[in-house]
Amino acid sequence: MKILRFDRKSGLIKILITNNLDLWHLSRIIKPKDKIIAKSLRSVFIRRGEKKEKVGKKLMKLGIEVEKIELEKERLRVIGRIREAPEEVKLGSFHSLDLKVGTIFFLQKEWEEEELKRLEFAQMKIKEKRETLNEFFLHLAKQDGFSIYGKEEVKKVSSTGAIKVLIVCEDNMMEKDVERMMEEVRERGGEIILASKKDKLGKKFCKTYGIGAILRFRVY
């Protein structure tokens, strides 16, 4: 996540989404009544006599008041009523914004301390993903006790502060028990990366392990 602008007084922040993990963080930062401003496609109608006729979709800047969010694999859907729009759009009507990697948008809200901490955490520079996966597999090969895998094994230590880096296959990111482990690791200063099936090491990790961790110290 990259913060492009932040006015603490007004609570307005401009964000660039840089990876899918950002979507998970944003799903916990964005709340009902917050305001989101982003470019989005919206159906455009013209009036012909007494009827309105749809003439296609137009990319436009819309501001919505959030009512609901839905985290999906590669996008965060934010649903709410339109509060700012070009004159051809009816204010108060519903619209859904799709936030995904590469999206730049504005968020305005009353910030809580925990949300600011999460924002700071989301901007942390972690080790390059390939390097991290290499380290995970290296510890496994050495059988030195610094790499663990599997939900049950990771769950046992996620609340202890022993996890230096939590690695999660992006397909498993939205599972409730996995999300709880991610929160526990974040709260204790650990790093989190998502493994993707789109690259060779990530595919190997997702197929064989699904969730794993590199430890600060051995626990067994």
C-alpha positions in Angstrom: 0.0 0.0 0.0 1.3 3.4 -0.9 0.0 6.6 0.8 0.0 9.4 -1.8 -1.5 12.0 0.4 -2.9 12.2 4.0 -4.7 15.2 5.6 -5.0 14.2 9.2 -7.2 17.1 10.0 -9.9 16.3 7.5 -9.3 12.5 7.6 -8.9 12.4 3.8 -6.3 10.0 2.5 -5.2 9.1 -1.1 -4.2 5.5 -1.5 -2.6 3.3 -4.2 -3.3 -0.4 -3.8 -0.1 -2.3 -4.6 -0.9 -5.9 -3.7 -3.8 -8.2 -2.7 -2.8 -8.1 1.0 -3.7 -4.4 0.9 -7.3 -5.5 0.2 -7.4 -7.5 3.4 -6.1 -4.5 5.4 -8.6 -2.1 3.7 -11.5 -4.5 4.5 -10.8 -3.8 8.2 -10.1 -0.1 7.8 -13.1 0.9 5.7 -16.3 1.1 7.7 -20.0 2.1 7.1 -20.5 5.8 6.9 -16.9 6.3 5.5 -16.6 8.1 2.1 -14.8 6.6 -0.9 -14.0 8.6 -4.0 -12.8 6.7 -7.1 -13.2 6.4 -10.8 -15.7 3.9 -11.9 -17.9 2.8 -14.8 -21.5 3.9 -14.4 -24.5 3.4 -16.8 -25.6 6.5 -18.6 -29.2 7.1 -19.6 -30.8 9.7 -21.9 -34.5 10.6 -21.9 -36.5 10.0 -25.0 -39.9 11.4 -24.5 -41.2 9.9 -21.3 -38.8 7.0 -21.2 -35.1 6.8 -20.2 -32.9 4.8 -22.5 -29.5 3.3 -21.5 -26.8 4.4 -23.9 -23.8 2.6 -22.4 -21.3 3.1 -19.6 -19.0 6.0 -18.8 -15.9 6.2 -16.7 -16.5 8.9 -14.1 -15.4 10.0 -10.7 -17.9 9.0 -8.0 -18.1 9.5 -4.3 -20.1 7.0 -2.2 -21.0 6.7 1.4 -20.1 3.2 2.4 -22.8 0.8 3.5 -21.3 -2.6 2.9 -17.9 -4.1 1.8 -17.3 -7.6 0.4 -13.7 -9.0 0.2 -13.2 -11.3 -2.7 -10.0 -13.0 -4.1 -8.6 -10.1 -6.1 -10.9 -7.2 -5.3 -12.7 -5.4 -2.5 -16.3 -4.4 -3.4 -17.5 -1.3 -1.7 -21.2 -0.7 -1.9 -23.0 2.5 -0.9 -25.1 5.5 -2.0 -23.7 8.0 -4.4 -23.0 11.4 -2.7 -20.8 13.0 -5.3 -21.2 12.6 -9.1 -21.4 14.3 -12.5 -24.8 15.9 -13.0 -26.1 13.1 -15.2 -26.0 10.7 -12.2 -28.7 10.7 -9.6 -27.4 11.3 -6.1 -28.6 8.8 -3.5 -28.7 5.9 -5.9 -26.6 2.8 -5.1 -23.3 2.0 -6.7 -20.5 -0.5 -6.1 -16.8 0.4 -6.5 -14.3 -2.4 -7.2 -11.0 -1.7 -5.5 -8.1 -3.9 -6.8 -4.3 -3.8 -7.3 -3.5 -0.6 -9.2 -6.5 1.3 -8.0 -6.0 4.9 -6.7 -8.8 6.2 -4.5 -9.6 8.6 -1.8 -10.9 7.5 1.6 -12.4 10.0 4.1 -13.2 8.9 7.7 -12.8 9.5 11.4 -9.7 7.5 12.1 -9.3 5.3 15.1 -5.9 4.6 16.6 -6.0 0.9 15.7 -6.8 1.8 12.0 -3.8 4.2 11.9 -1.6 1.4 13.3 -2.9 -1.0 10.6 -2.3 1.6 7.9 1.3 1.9 9.1 1.7 -1.9 9.1 0.4 -2.1 5.6 3.1 0.2 4.4 5.9 -1.8 6.0 8.6 -2.9 3.5 8.9 -6.7 3.8 11.5 -8.9 2.2 11.0 -9.7 -1.5 8.5 -12.5 -1.8 10.8 -14.9 -3.7 13.5 -14.4 -1.1 11.1 -15.2 1.7 9.8 -18.4 0.1 13.4 -19.5 -0.6 14.1 -18.9 3.1 11.1 -21.0 4.1 12.1 -23.9 1.9 15.7 -23.7 3.0 14.7 -24.1 6.7 12.5 -27.0 5.7 15.3 -28.7 3.9 17.7 -28.2 6.9 15.0 -29.4 9.3 16.2 -26.8 11.7 12.8 -26.0 13.3 12.6 -22.5 11.9 9.9 -23.3 9.3 6.5 -24.7 10.2 3.4 -25.4 8.0 -0.2 -26.4 8.2 -3.1 -24.6 9.9 -2.8 -26.5 13.2 0.9 -26.0 13.6 0.8 -22.4 12.7 -2.3 -21.8 14.9 -0.4 -23.2 17.9 2.3 -20.5 17.7 0.5 -17.5 16.0 -0.4 -15.9 19.4 3.1 -16.4 20.9 5.1 -13.8 19.0 7.3 -16.6 17.6 6.3 -16.0 14.0 8.7 -13.7 12.1 6.9 -14.1 8.7 3.5 -15.7 8.1 3.1 -17.0 4.5 -0.4 -17.5 3.3 -1.5 -18.8 -0.1 -3.8 -16.1 -1.5 -6.5 -18.6 -2.1 -6.8 -19.2 1.7 -6.6 -15.5 2.7 -10.4 -15.1 3.3 -10.8 -18.2 5.5 -11.9 -17.1 9.0 -9.3 -19.1 10.9 -6.6 -17.9 8.6 -7.7 -14.3 9.0 -7.5 -14.7 12.8 -3.9 -16.0 12.5 -3.0 -13.1 10.3 -4.4 -10.7 12.9 -2.5 -12.3 15.7 0.8 -12.2 13.8 0.2 -8.6 12.8 -0.6 -7.6 16.4 2.7 -9.1 17.5 4.9 -7.4 14.9 5.3 -10.3 12.4 5.3 -9.8 8.7 2.7 -11.3 6.3 3.1 -12.2 2.7 0.7 -13.8 0.2 2.0 -16.6 -2.0 0.6 -16.6 -5.5 0.1 -19.6 -7.9 1.2 -17.3 -10.7 4.9 -17.9 -9.9 6.8 -21.2 -9.5 7.7 -21.0 -5.8 4.3 -19.7 -4.9 2.6 -22.4 -6.8 4.7 -25.0 -5.0 3.9 -23.5 -1.7 0.2 -23.3 -2.3 -0.1 -26.8 -3.6 1.9 -28.5 -0.8 1.5 -26.3 2.3 -1.2 -23.5 1.9 -0.1 -21.7 5.1 3.3 -21.7 6.8 5.7 -19.5 8.8 9.3 -18.6 9.4 10.0 -18.4 13.1 12.1 -16.0 15.2 13.0 -18.9 17.4 12.4 -22.6 17.6 9.3 -23.6 19.6 9.9 -27.4 19.7 
